[in-house]
Amino acid sequence: MAQEHPFAQYVRILGKGKKGSRSLTRDEARDAMGMILDGGIRPEQLGAFLMLLRVKEEAPEELAGFADAVRSRYQPPEGISATVDWATYAGKKRHLPWFMLVALVLAEQGTPVFMHGARGHTAGRLYSEDMLGVFGIEACASWGDVDRALEHTGFAFMSIDRLCPPLGEIIQLRNILGLRSPVHTLCRMLNPLDAEVTIDGVFHPPYAPMHQKTAQLLGTHQAVTVRGDGGEAEVKPDSDCELHWIINGELGTGVWPRLYPQRLVKDEQLDPKDLLRLWRGELNHPYGEGAVISTLAMVLRLLQPDQPVETDRLIEQARERWEARDRRRF
């Protein structure tokens, strides 16, 4: 008699129907993801597993277990550190990724930022990795590259293809399965350098508390999940923005107020070089500058967790930091 594949138990747990199925425990999720990362399952099992999770919607304990498995297998060398972990996996299609300028301002002014993401999984979007060349920055191919970039410039970007190749391959199943899988959420939660502050974005509102609770389970003390433009962690300056915080380990929610009283006209075409032009002060772009200032102010809230929440003060600090950037750096 043929023996049951060891991974079959996890498909069965998720797929036994409305009354019989349940979420995986954190230990079960860690074991299941470990088998996936180690190449110990069949392709049809992977597809079934991912889509059953998608239909059910992944639980924070499952995501934490998945992250445990990744962290135990793909650990960076000791001694590499960043203050901010910025996950960027959605891509932008309505506006440029202005949040890239926020990361560069922070890095320039002494707050090291490690950014990680994926590209190419959804047509018609601009991905952060593709924007690096505008500033003459190269994506890091190794943890040694990350260490050197953080040391010299305070900013480093690594693709999930390098950070954890199996997850990079699964993300690219988006066009085969027709849906994003839970791996898109998992990658946002990894924080491989155990940064003090984590930043990520969502598009669908129900996912924000899921991200928030997962980050708490993983021991994050300062974090924000932004229902931002296009699903990226970018505050919209012309509409109120829903945020899910972790401040000193405690969960909270709030709305970040708009910077402008009315909606601004969207650009007819997106030119990545406008990111560089705005940095250099060569471009007047109210939406772009507003997105930078609002997003930077949000990050400053995380970097000052013991200060009272005074939005006007944070906005003013963000303006001062933005004006203090070295316009000739790029």
URZIVEN-V255310 format. One record per helix or strand of 3 or more residues. SS is the DSSP state (H for helix, E for strand). FROM is the first residue (numbers start at 1). TO is the last residue. If there is no record, write none. Layout:
ss	from	to
SS	FROM	TO
SS	FROM	TO
//
This chain:
ss	from	to
H	8	15
H	17	20
H	26	37
H	43	56
H	60	73
E	84	88
H	99	108
E	113	117
H	128	135
H	143	152
E	155	159
H	160	163
H	165	171
H	174	177
H	182	188
E	197	201
H	206	217
E	222	226
H	229	231
E	241	247
E	250	256
H	273	280
H	286	303
H	311	323
//
